[in-house]
């Protein structure tokens, strides 16, 4: 998680080295994440989305994207400027989770 700009607060690994539980901090928020412990069925990409995922407000979308792809993520939306004046990108991690990052701040005045 350090590769995409998160500070690791706590990490618990299985004997195999797989992450069982981790708490990471991207700025002021804390996210709890874990590796798959079963053969879950992840929704496939339909167009440019799996229909579910996490959106992260970041200062540097391009750096997030480069780091996520370098860490094993699959590009879905390369960094782009949107018609509403934001920058965004999207990757799917090796376990099929969708991560979107952008400069659009939900709830903020335009």
N, CA, C and O atoms as a printed pandas DataFrame, in Angstrom:
     atom_number atom_name residue_name chain_id  residue_number  x_coord  y_coord  z_coord
0              1         N          UNK        A               1    0.822   -1.194    0.000
1              2        CA          UNK        A               1    0.000    0.000    0.000
2              3         C          UNK        A               1    0.868    1.260    0.000
3              4         O          UNK        A               1    0.428    2.329   -0.422
4              5         N          UNK        A               2    2.098    1.117    0.476
5              6        CA          UNK        A               2    2.971    2.282    0.473
6              7         C          UNK        A               2    3.206    2.776   -0.948
7              8         O          UNK        A               2    3.404    3.970   -1.171
8              9         N          UNK        A               3    3.183    1.857   -1.906
9             10        CA          UNK        A               3    3.472    2.218   -3.294
10            11         C          UNK        A               3    2.468    3.205   -3.868
11            12         O          UNK        A               3    2.816    3.995   -4.745
12            13         N          UNK        A               4    1.238    3.174   -3.393
13            14        CA          UNK        A               4    0.233    4.094   -3.928
14            15         C          UNK        A               4    0.008    5.286   -3.015
15            16         O          UNK        A               4   -0.966    6.018   -3.191
16            17         N          UNK        A               5    0.889    5.498   -2.041
17            18        CA          UNK        A               5    0.840    6.694   -1.222
18            19         C          UNK        A               5    0.127    6.558    0.102
19            20         O          UNK        A               5   -0.177    7.573    0.729
20            21         N          UNK        A               6   -0.153    5.348    0.556
21            22        CA          UNK        A               6   -0.786    5.137    1.852
22            23         C          UNK        A               6    0.271    4.831    2.899
23            24         O          UNK        A               6    1.231    4.110    2.631
24            25         N          UNK        A               7    0.092    5.378    4.084
25            26        CA          UNK        A               7    0.937    4.999    5.217
26            27         C          UNK        A               7    0.301    3.778    5.871
27            28         O          UNK        A               7   -0.905    3.769    6.120
28            29         N          UNK        A               8    1.094    2.752    6.152
29            30        CA          UNK        A               8    0.575    1.555    6.814
30            31         C          UNK        A               8    0.546    1.810    8.313
31            32         O          UNK        A               8    1.583    2.045    8.933
32            33         N          UNK        A               9   -0.645    1.761    8.886
33            34        CA          UNK        A               9   -0.835    1.961   10.323
34            35         C          UNK        A               9   -0.621    0.637   11.049
35            36         O          UNK        A               9    0.053    0.583   12.078
36            37         N          UNK        A              10   -1.201   -0.426   10.503
37            38        CA          UNK        A              10   -1.102   -1.755   11.107
38            39         C          UNK        A              10   -1.212   -2.775    9.993
39            40         O          UNK        A              10   -1.950   -2.574    9.028
40            41         N          UNK        A              11   -0.476   -3.877   10.124
41            42        CA          UNK        A              11   -0.518   -4.941    9.117
42            43         C          UNK        A              11   -0.352   -6.283    9.808
43            44         O          UNK        A              11    0.528   -6.460   10.651
44            45         N          UNK        A              12   -1.210   -7.226    9.439
45            46        CA          UNK        A              12   -1.144   -8.583    9.974
46            47         C          UNK        A              12   -1.055   -9.532    8.779
47            48         O          UNK        A              12   -1.941   -9.554    7.925
48            49         N          UNK        A              13    0.021  -10.314    8.731
49            50        CA          UNK        A              13    0.241  -11.241    7.623
50            51         C          UNK        A              13   -0.017  -12.675    8.053
51            52         O          UNK        A              13    0.194  -13.037    9.210
52            53         N          UNK        A              14   -0.476  -13.492    7.104
53            54        CA          UNK        A              14   -0.600  -14.937    7.310
54            55         C          UNK        A              14    0.794  -15.544    7.200
55            56         O          UNK        A              14    1.705  -14.894    6.686
56            57         N          UNK        A              15    0.981  -16.771    7.671
57            58        CA          UNK        A              15    2.288  -17.422    7.519
58            59         C          UNK        A              15    2.765  -17.465    6.064
59            60         O          UNK        A              15    3.969  -17.500    5.811
60            61         N          UNK        A              16    1.834  -17.462    5.107
61            62        CA          UNK        A              16    2.191  -17.481    3.686
62            63         C          UNK        A              16    2.709  -16.129    3.196
63            64         O          UNK        A              16    3.254  -16.034    2.097
64            65         N          UNK        A              17    2.539  -15.078    4.013
65            66        CA          UNK        A              17    2.925  -13.729    3.609
66            67         C          UNK        A              17    1.767  -12.913    3.080
67            68         O          UNK        A              17    1.909  -11.710    2.865
68            69         N          UNK        A              18    0.618  -13.546    2.864
69            70        CA          UNK        A              18   -0.576  -12.835    2.399
70            71         C          UNK        A              18   -1.071  -11.908    3.508
71            72         O          UNK        A              18   -1.038  -12.263    4.686
72            73         N          UNK        A              19   -1.527  -10.720    3.119
73            74        CA          UNK        A              19   -2.063   -9.770    4.091
74            75         C          UNK        A              19   -3.421  -10.281    4.576
75            76         O          UNK        A              19   -4.342  -10.461    3.780
76            77         N          UNK        A              20   -3.537  -10.510    5.875
77            78        CA          UNK        A              20   -4.800  -10.932    6.463
78            79         C          UNK        A              20   -5.636   -9.699    6.783
79            80         O          UNK        A              20   -6.842   -9.673    6.537
80            81         N          UNK        A              21   -4.988   -8.688    7.330
81            82        CA          UNK        A              21   -5.658   -7.448    7.729
82            83         C          UNK        A              21   -4.631   -6.332    7.699
83            84         O          UNK        A              21   -3.485   -6.514    8.109
84            85         N          UNK        A              22   -5.055   -5.174    7.210
85            86        CA          UNK        A              22   -4.178   -4.005    7.236
86            87         C          UNK        A              22   -5.029   -2.758    7.427
87            88         O          UNK        A              22   -6.174   -2.692    6.980
88            89         N          UNK        A              23   -4.456   -1.786    8.089
89            90        CA          UNK        A              23   -5.062   -0.468    8.219
90            91         C          UNK        A              23   -4.090    0.506    7.577
91            92         O          UNK        A              23   -2.918    0.574    7.947
92            93         N          UNK        A              24   -4.592    1.255    6.613
93            94        CA          UNK        A              24   -3.748    2.191    5.875
94            95         C          UNK        A              24   -4.370    3.575    5.933
95            96         O          UNK        A              24   -5.586    3.729    6.047
96            97         N          UNK        A              25   -3.514    4.568    5.852
97            98        CA          UNK        A              25   -3.957    5.952    5.982
98            99         C          UNK        A              25   -3.536    6.741    4.742
99           100         O          UNK        A              25   -2.350    6.974    4.508
100          101         N          UNK        A              26   -4.552    7.152    3.941
101          102        CA          UNK        A              26   -4.270    8.088    2.858
102          103         C          UNK        A              26   -4.655    9.501    3.317
103          104         O          UNK        A              26   -5.756    9.964    3.022
104          105         N          UNK        A              27   -3.778   10.172    4.020
105          106        CA          UNK        A              27   -4.123   11.479    4.588
106          107         C          UNK        A              27   -4.785   11.294    5.940
107          108         O          UNK        A              27   -4.243   10.609    6.807
108          109         N          UNK        A              28   -5.962   11.902    6.133
109          110        CA          UNK        A              28   -6.640   11.856    7.425
110          111         C          UNK        A              28   -7.545   10.643    7.611
111          112         O          UNK        A              28   -7.914   10.320    8.740
112          113         N          UNK        A              29   -7.906    9.972    6.531
113          114        CA          UNK        A              29   -8.811    8.817    6.619
114          115         C          UNK        A              29   -8.023    7.546    6.898
115          116         O          UNK        A              29   -6.832    7.470    6.596
116          117         N          UNK        A              30   -8.687    6.546    7.475
117          118        CA          UNK        A              30   -8.082    5.232    7.671
118          119         C          UNK        A              30   -8.959    4.211    6.966
119          120         O          UNK        A              30  -10.173    4.178    7.166
120          121         N          UNK        A              31   -8.337    3.377    6.138
121          122        CA          UNK        A              31   -9.036    2.299    5.446
122          123         C          UNK        A              31   -8.588    0.971    6.027
123          124         O          UNK        A              31   -7.400    0.771    6.277
124          125         N          UNK        A              32   -9.522    0.067    6.242
125          126        CA          UNK        A              32   -9.177   -1.291    6.645
126          127         C          UNK        A              32   -9.321   -2.171    5.410
127          128         O          UNK        A              32  -10.364   -2.157    4.756
128          129         N          UNK        A              33   -8.292   -2.928    5.090
129          130        CA          UNK        A              33   -8.288   -3.777    3.905
130          131         C          UNK        A              33   -7.813   -5.172    4.275
131          132         O          UNK        A              33   -7.135   -5.362    5.285
132          133         N          UNK        A              34   -8.172   -6.140    3.453
133          134        CA          UNK        A              34   -7.755   -7.525    3.673
134          135         C          UNK        A              34   -7.664   -8.229    2.333
135          136         O          UNK        A              34   -8.282   -7.805    1.356
136          137         N          UNK        A              35   -6.895   -9.302    2.290
137          138        CA          UNK        A              35   -6.824  -10.130    1.092
138          139         C          UNK        A              35   -8.015  -11.070    1.066
139          140         O          UNK        A              35   -8.622  -11.358    2.097
140          141         N          UNK        A              36   -8.336  -11.541   -0.121
141          142        CA          UNK        A              36   -9.407  -12.526   -0.251
142          143         C          UNK        A              36   -9.032  -13.789    0.519
143          144         O          UNK        A              36   -7.904  -14.273    0.420
144          145         N          UNK        A              37   -9.976  -14.314    1.279
145          146        CA          UNK        A              37   -9.713  -15.574    1.991
146          147         C          UNK        A              37  -10.597  -16.694    1.450
147          148         O          UNK        A              37  -10.686  -17.767    2.047
148          149         N          UNK        A              38  -11.247  -16.440    0.321
149          150        CA          UNK        A              38  -12.091  -17.433   -0.343
150          151         C          UNK        A              38  -12.124  -17.097   -1.824
151          152         O          UNK        A              38  -11.656  -16.036   -2.239
152          153         N          UNK        A              39  -12.666  -17.984   -2.603
153          154        CA          UNK        A              39  -12.735  -17.765   -4.054
154          155         C          UNK        A              39  -13.986  -16.967   -4.404
155          156         O          UNK        A              39  -14.931  -17.494   -4.993
156          157         N          UNK        A              40  -13.977  -15.680   -4.030
157          158        CA          UNK        A              40  -15.100  -14.808   -4.308
158          159         C          UNK        A              40  -15.259  -14.592   -5.804
159          160         O          UNK        A              40  -14.285  -14.610   -6.556
160          161         N          UNK        A              41  -16.498  -14.390   -6.224
161          162        CA          UNK        A              41  -16.782  -14.035   -7.606
162          163         C          UNK        A              41  -16.824  -12.510   -7.697
163          164         O          UNK        A              41  -17.738  -11.880   -7.166
164          165         N          UNK        A              42  -15.856  -11.932   -8.354
165          166        CA          UNK        A              42  -15.813  -10.483   -8.536
166          167         C          UNK        A              42  -16.539  -10.132   -9.822
167          168         O          UNK        A              42  -16.405  -10.849  -10.813
168          169         N          UNK        A              43  -17.307   -9.044   -9.834
169          170        CA          UNK        A              43  -17.961   -8.664  -11.082
170          171         C          UNK        A              43  -16.914   -8.267  -12.118
171          172         O          UNK        A              43  -15.923   -7.616  -11.787
172          173         N          UNK        A              44  -17.134   -8.655  -13.358
173          174        CA          UNK        A              44  -16.188   -8.283  -14.416
174          175         C          UNK        A              44  -16.384   -6.824  -14.822
175          176         O          UNK        A              44  -17.404   -6.208  -14.512
176          177         N          UNK        A              45  -15.399   -6.294  -15.511
177          178        CA          UNK        A              45  -15.546   -4.960  -16.088
178          179         C          UNK        A              45  -16.638   -4.988  -17.138
179          180         O          UNK        A              45  -16.676   -5.887  -17.978
180          181         N          UNK        A              46  -17.510   -4.025  -17.093
181          182        CA          UNK        A              46  -18.489   -3.785  -18.137
182          183         C          UNK        A              46  -18.209   -2.369  -18.589
183          184         O          UNK        A              46  -18.527   -1.411  -17.884
184          185         N          UNK        A              47  -17.627   -2.235  -19.736
185          186        CA          UNK        A              47  -17.151   -0.924  -20.152
186          187         C          UNK        A              47  -15.937   -0.548  -19.315
187          188         O          UNK        A              47  -14.893   -1.197  -19.388
188          189         N          UNK        A              48  -16.083    0.501  -18.522
189          190        CA          UNK        A              48  -14.947    0.983  -17.731
190          191         C          UNK        A              48  -15.202    0.871  -16.234
191          192         O          UNK        A              48  -14.619    1.623  -15.454
192          193         N          UNK        A              49  -16.076   -0.071  -15.812
193          194        CA          UNK        A              49  -16.345   -0.226  -14.386
194          195         C          UNK        A              49  -16.822   -1.639  -14.070
195          196         O          UNK        A              49  -17.397   -2.322  -14.918
196          197         N          UNK        A              50  -16.573   -2.059  -12.837
197          198        CA          UNK        A              50  -17.135   -3.312  -12.342
198          199         C          UNK        A              50  -18.490   -3.051  -11.693
199          200         O          UNK        A              50  -19.197   -3.987  -11.322
200          201         N          UNK        A              51  -18.850   -1.773  -11.558
201          202        CA          UNK        A              51  -20.101   -1.406  -10.913
202          203         C          UNK        A              51  -19.959   -1.205   -9.419
203          204         O          UNK        A              51  -20.929   -0.873   -8.738
204          205         N          UNK        A              52  -18.763   -1.403   -8.909
205          206        CA          UNK        A              52  -18.500   -1.160   -7.483
206          207         C          UNK        A              52  -17.017   -0.850   -7.319
207          208         O          UNK        A              52  -16.193   -1.260   -8.137
208          209         N          UNK        A              53  -16.696   -0.141   -6.281
209          210        CA          UNK        A              53  -15.300    0.192   -6.050
210          211         C          UNK        A              53  -15.172    1.323   -5.065
211          212         O          UNK        A              53  -16.153    1.748   -4.455
212          213         N          UNK        A              54  -13.984    1.797   -4.915
213          214        CA          UNK        A              54  -13.662    2.845   -3.964
214          215         C          UNK        A              54  -13.126    4.041   -4.723
215          216         O          UNK        A              54  -12.318    3.893   -5.640
216          217         N          UNK        A              55  -13.579    5.238   -4.336
217          218        CA          UNK        A              55  -13.076    6.479   -4.926
218          219         C          UNK        A              55  -12.199    7.170   -3.894
219          220         O          UNK        A              55  -12.595    7.334   -2.740
220          221         N          UNK        A              56  -11.005    7.573   -4.313
221          222        CA          UNK        A              56  -10.071    8.285   -3.441
222          223         C          UNK        A              56   -9.837    9.684   -3.992
223          224         O          UNK        A              56   -9.512    9.851   -5.167
224          225         N          UNK        A              57  -10.005   10.683   -3.140
225          226        CA          UNK        A              57   -9.652   12.054   -3.488
226          227         C          UNK        A              57   -8.148   12.188   -3.276
227          228         O          UNK        A              57   -7.656   12.026   -2.159
228          229         N          UNK        A              58   -7.420   12.483   -4.350
229          230        CA          UNK        A              58   -5.962   12.584   -4.267
230          231         C          UNK        A              58   -5.494   13.877   -4.918
231          232         O          UNK        A              58   -6.182   14.446   -5.766
232          233         N          UNK        A              59   -4.318   14.331   -4.509
233          234        CA          UNK        A              59   -3.737   15.533   -5.096
234          235         C          UNK        A              59   -3.086   15.245   -6.445
235          236         O          UNK        A              59   -3.137   16.078   -7.351
236          237         N          UNK        A              60   -2.468   14.058   -6.584
237          238        CA          UNK        A              60   -1.711   13.733   -7.792
238          239         C          UNK        A              60   -2.240   12.430   -8.395
239          240         O          UNK        A              60   -1.762   11.342   -8.076
240          241         N          UNK        A              61   -3.229   12.564   -9.266
241          242        CA          UNK        A              61   -3.859   11.413   -9.908
242          243         C          UNK        A              61   -2.841   10.620  -10.726
243          244         O          UNK        A              61   -2.845    9.389  -10.699
244          245         N          UNK        A              62   -1.984   11.312  -11.443
245          246        CA          UNK        A              62   -1.011   10.641  -12.305
246          247         C          UNK        A              62   -0.048    9.777  -11.489
247          248         O          UNK        A              62    0.264    8.656  -11.891
248          249         N          UNK        A              63    0.422   10.281  -10.358
249          250        CA          UNK        A              63    1.330    9.503   -9.504
250          251         C          UNK        A              63    0.601    8.297   -8.909
251          252         O          UNK        A              63    1.156    7.199   -8.867
252          253         N          UNK        A              64   -0.641    8.495   -8.449
253          254        CA          UNK        A              64   -1.415    7.370   -7.929
254          255         C          UNK        A              64   -1.525    6.278   -8.994
255          256         O          UNK        A              64   -1.276    5.106   -8.712
256          257         N          UNK        A              65   -1.891    6.656  -10.194
257          258        CA          UNK        A              65   -2.071    5.706  -11.297
258          259         C          UNK        A              65   -0.757    4.967  -11.606
259          260         O          UNK        A              65   -0.741    3.738  -11.681
260          261         N          UNK        A              66    0.334    5.711  -11.782
261          262        CA          UNK        A              66    1.635    5.079  -12.082
262          263         C          UNK        A              66    2.005    4.077  -11.005
263          264         O          UNK        A              66    2.424    2.959  -11.305
264          265         N          UNK        A              67    1.850    4.478   -9.746
265          266        CA          UNK        A              67    2.223    3.603   -8.636
266          267         C          UNK        A              67    1.318    2.385   -8.546
267          268         O          UNK        A              67    1.788    1.285   -8.257
268          269         N          UNK        A              68    0.020    2.570   -8.791
269          270        CA          UNK        A              68   -0.920    1.448   -8.725
270          271         C          UNK        A              68   -0.628    0.421   -9.818
271          272         O          UNK        A              68   -0.656   -0.782   -9.562
272          273         N          UNK        A              69   -0.350    0.888  -11.031
273          274        CA          UNK        A              69   -0.028   -0.027  -12.131
274          275         C          UNK        A              69    1.307   -0.720  -11.861
275          276         O          UNK        A              69    1.442   -1.916  -12.119
276          277         N          UNK        A              70    2.292    0.015  -11.346
277          278        CA          UNK        A              70    3.591   -0.587  -11.016
278          279         C          UNK        A              70    3.467   -1.642   -9.920
279          280         O          UNK        A              70    4.269   -2.574   -9.858
280          281         N          UNK        A              71    2.457   -1.495   -9.054
281          282        CA          UNK        A              71    2.248   -2.451   -7.961
282          283         C          UNK        A              71    1.396   -3.651   -8.400
283          284         O          UNK        A              71    1.069   -4.503   -7.575
284          285         N          UNK        A              72    1.034   -3.726   -9.683
285          286        CA          UNK        A              72    0.295   -4.875  -10.177
286          287         C          UNK        A              72   -1.131   -4.602  -10.587
287          288         O          UNK        A              72   -1.835   -5.523  -11.001
288          289         N          UNK        A              73   -1.583   -3.353  -10.485
289          290        CA          UNK        A              73   -2.940   -3.002  -10.907
290          291         C          UNK        A              73   -3.070   -3.000  -12.420
291          292         O          UNK        A              73   -2.085   -2.835  -13.139
292          293         N          UNK        A              74   -4.285   -3.183  -12.893
293          294        CA          UNK        A              74   -4.590   -3.163  -14.322
294          295         C          UNK        A              74   -5.266   -1.838  -14.658
295          296         O          UNK        A              74   -6.232   -1.441  -14.006
296          297         N          UNK        A              75   -4.764   -1.175  -15.657
297          298        CA          UNK        A              75   -5.322    0.110  -16.077
298          299         C          UNK        A              75   -6.730   -0.066  -16.624
299          300         O          UNK        A              75   -6.983   -0.942  -17.450
300          301         N          UNK        A              76   -7.639    0.772  -16.157
301          302        CA          UNK        A              76   -9.003    0.819  -16.682
302          303         C          UNK        A              76   -9.227    2.179  -17.337
303          304         O          UNK        A              76   -9.681    2.254  -18.479
304          305         N          UNK        A              77   -8.913    3.247  -16.619
305          306        CA          UNK        A              77   -8.950    4.603  -17.178
306          307         C          UNK        A              77   -7.598    5.234  -16.876
307          308         O          UNK        A              77   -7.268    5.494  -15.719
308          309         N          UNK        A              78   -6.822    5.477  -17.920
309          310        CA          UNK        A              78   -5.553    6.186  -17.737
310          311         C          UNK        A              78   -5.881    7.605  -17.289
311          312         O          UNK        A              78   -6.977    8.094  -17.563
312          313         N          UNK        A              79   -4.958    8.277  -16.607
313          314        CA          UNK        A              79   -5.245    9.637  -16.143
314          315         C          UNK        A              79   -5.783   10.505  -17.276
315          316         O          UNK        A              79   -5.222   10.563  -18.370
316          317         N          UNK        A              80   -6.896   11.181  -16.972
317          318        CA          UNK        A              80   -7.519   12.046  -17.965
318          319         C          UNK        A              80   -8.173   13.230  -17.279
319          320         O          UNK        A              80   -8.545   13.167  -16.108
320          321         N          UNK        A              81   -8.305   14.304  -18.030
321          322        CA          UNK        A              81   -9.036   15.479  -17.559
322          323         C          UNK        A              81  -10.486   15.319  -17.995
323          324         O          UNK        A              81  -10.765   14.917  -19.124
324          325         N          UNK        A              82  -11.409   15.638  -17.084
325          326        CA          UNK        A              82  -12.828   15.466  -17.374
326          327         C          UNK        A              82  -13.468   16.765  -17.831
327          328         O          UNK        A              82  -12.891   17.842  -17.680
328          329         N          UNK        A              83  -14.664   16.655  -18.391
329          330        CA          UNK        A              83  -15.391   17.843  -18.837
330          331         C          UNK        A              83  -15.861   18.693  -17.671
331          332         O          UNK        A              83  -16.222   19.853  -17.871
332          333         N          UNK        A              84  -15.869   18.147  -16.442
333          334        CA          UNK        A              84  -16.289   18.921  -15.265
334          335         C          UNK        A              84  -15.101   19.502  -14.508
335          336         O          UNK        A              84  -15.248   19.967  -13.378
336          337         N          UNK        A              85  -13.907   19.474  -15.139
337          338        CA          UNK        A              85  -12.751   20.172  -14.600
338          339         C          UNK        A              85  -11.925   19.417  -13.580
339          340         O          UNK        A              85  -11.133   20.019  -12.855
340          341         N          UNK        A              86  -12.099   18.109  -13.515
341          342        CA          UNK        A              86  -11.322   17.299  -12.573
342          343         C          UNK        A              86  -10.349   16.411  -13.349
343          344         O          UNK        A              86  -10.413   16.319  -14.575
344          345         N          UNK        A              87   -9.468   15.775  -12.626
345          346        CA          UNK        A              87   -8.558   14.773  -13.190
346          347         C          UNK        A              87   -8.945   13.458  -12.545
347          348         O          UNK        A              87   -9.273   13.431  -11.358
348          349         N          UNK        A              88   -8.914   12.356  -13.302
349          350        CA          UNK        A              88   -9.294   11.062  -12.744
350          351         C          UNK        A              88   -8.530    9.927  -13.401
351          352         O          UNK        A              88   -7.941   10.086  -14.470
352          353         N          UNK        A              89   -8.556    8.771  -12.733
353          354        CA          UNK        A              89   -7.973    7.533  -13.257
354          355         C          UNK        A              89   -8.646    6.370  -12.531
355          356         O          UNK        A              89   -9.247    6.549  -11.472
356          357         N          UNK        A              90   -8.536    5.173  -13.117
357          358        CA          UNK        A              90   -9.115    3.988  -12.471
358          359         C          UNK        A              90   -8.239    2.775  -12.766
359          360         O          UNK        A              90   -7.754    2.595  -13.883
360          361         N          UNK        A              91   -8.045    1.941  -11.731
361          362        CA          UNK        A              91   -7.330    0.674  -11.868
362          363         C          UNK        A              91   -8.131   -0.421  -11.161
363          364         O          UNK        A              91   -8.962   -0.151  -10.294
364          365         N          UNK        A              92   -7.857   -1.654  -11.555
365          366        CA          UNK        A              92   -8.386   -2.817  -10.859
366          367         C          UNK        A              92   -7.183   -3.525  -10.258
367          368         O          UNK        A              92   -6.213   -3.818  -10.958
368          369         N          UNK        A              93   -7.248   -3.799   -8.952
369          370        CA          UNK        A              93   -6.106   -4.443   -8.290
370          371         C          UNK        A              93   -6.065   -5.934   -8.633
371          372         O          UNK        A              93   -7.013   -6.456   -9.220
372          373         N          UNK        A              94   -4.975   -6.625   -8.273
373          374        CA          UNK        A              94   -4.836   -8.037   -8.642
374          375         C          UNK        A              94   -5.952   -8.944   -8.116
375          376         O          UNK        A              94   -6.126  -10.049   -8.629
376          377         N          UNK        A              95   -6.704   -8.512   -7.118
377          378        CA          UNK        A              95   -7.799   -9.323   -6.592
378          379         C          UNK        A              95   -9.153   -8.902   -7.169
379          380         O          UNK        A              95  -10.193   -9.394   -6.731
380          381         N          UNK        A              96   -9.144   -7.998   -8.146
381          382        CA          UNK        A              96  -10.369   -7.620   -8.827
382          383         C          UNK        A              96  -11.117   -6.443   -8.233
383          384         O          UNK        A              96  -12.230   -6.140   -8.665
384          385         N          UNK        A              97  -10.526   -5.766   -7.243
385          386        CA          UNK        A              97  -11.166   -4.585   -6.651
386          387         C          UNK        A              97  -10.883   -3.358   -7.508
387          388         O          UNK        A              97   -9.757   -3.140   -7.953
388          389         N          UNK        A              98  -11.919   -2.566   -7.729
389          390        CA          UNK        A              98  -11.799   -1.351   -8.524
390          391         C          UNK        A              98  -11.442   -0.166   -7.621
391          392         O          UNK        A              98  -12.069    0.043   -6.582
392          393         N          UNK        A              99  -10.429    0.608   -8.028
393          394        CA          UNK        A              99   -9.990    1.797   -7.299
394          395         C          UNK        A              99   -9.998    2.966   -8.278
395          396         O          UNK        A              99   -9.287    2.948   -9.283
396          397         N          UNK        A             100  -10.800    3.976   -7.981
397          398        CA          UNK        A             100  -10.804    5.207   -8.765
398          399         C          UNK        A             100  -10.141    6.296   -7.931
399          400         O          UNK        A             100  -10.308    6.348   -6.713
400          401         N          UNK        A             101   -9.400    7.151   -8.591
401          402        CA          UNK        A             101   -8.750    8.269   -7.902
402          403         C          UNK        A             101   -8.984    9.516   -8.731
403          404         O          UNK        A             101   -8.961    9.478   -9.961
404          405         N          UNK        A             102   -9.211   10.621   -8.036
405          406        CA          UNK        A             102   -9.440   11.846   -8.777
406          407         C          UNK        A             102   -9.311   13.075   -7.908
407          408         O          UNK        A             102   -9.102   13.004   -6.697
408          409         N          UNK        A             103   -9.444   14.204   -8.579
409          410        CA          UNK        A             103   -9.363   15.488   -7.878
410          411         C          UNK        A             103  -10.738   16.068   -7.603
411          412         O          UNK        A             103  -10.849   17.107   -6.952
412          413         N          UNK        A             104  -11.800   15.408   -8.093
413          414        CA          UNK        A             104  -13.156   15.865   -7.793
414          415         C          UNK        A             104  -13.480   15.572   -6.342
415          416         O          UNK        A             104  -13.341   14.437   -5.888
416          417         N          UNK        A             105  -13.911   16.587   -5.611
417          418        CA          UNK        A             105  -14.257   16.425   -4.193
418          419         C          UNK        A             105  -15.766   16.397   -4.049
419          420         O          UNK        A             105  -16.417   17.437   -4.146
420          421         N          UNK        A             106  -16.336   15.211   -3.817
421          422        CA          UNK        A             106  -17.797   15.130   -3.671
422          423         C          UNK        A             106  -18.300   16.058   -2.561
423          424         O          UNK        A             106  -17.709   16.134   -1.484
424          425         N          UNK        A             107  -19.379   16.748   -2.836
425          426        CA          UNK        A             107  -19.982   17.631   -1.848
426          427         C          UNK        A             107  -19.386   19.019   -1.786
427          428         O          UNK        A             107  -19.944   19.894   -1.123
428          429         N          UNK        A             108  -18.265   19.251   -2.460
429          430        CA          UNK        A             108  -17.647   20.578   -2.445
430          431         C          UNK        A             108  -18.315   21.467   -3.498
431          432         O          UNK        A             108  -18.767   20.988   -4.538
432          433         N          UNK        A             109  -18.366   22.734   -3.215
433          434        CA          UNK        A             109  -18.919   23.683   -4.180
434          435         C          UNK        A             109  -18.027   23.733   -5.413
435          436         O          UNK        A             109  -16.802   23.711   -5.294
436          437         N          UNK        A             110  -18.634   23.801   -6.602
437          438        CA          UNK        A             110  -17.812   23.847   -7.842
438          439         C          UNK        A             110  -17.025   25.129   -7.966
439          440         O          UNK        A             110  -16.297   25.315   -8.942
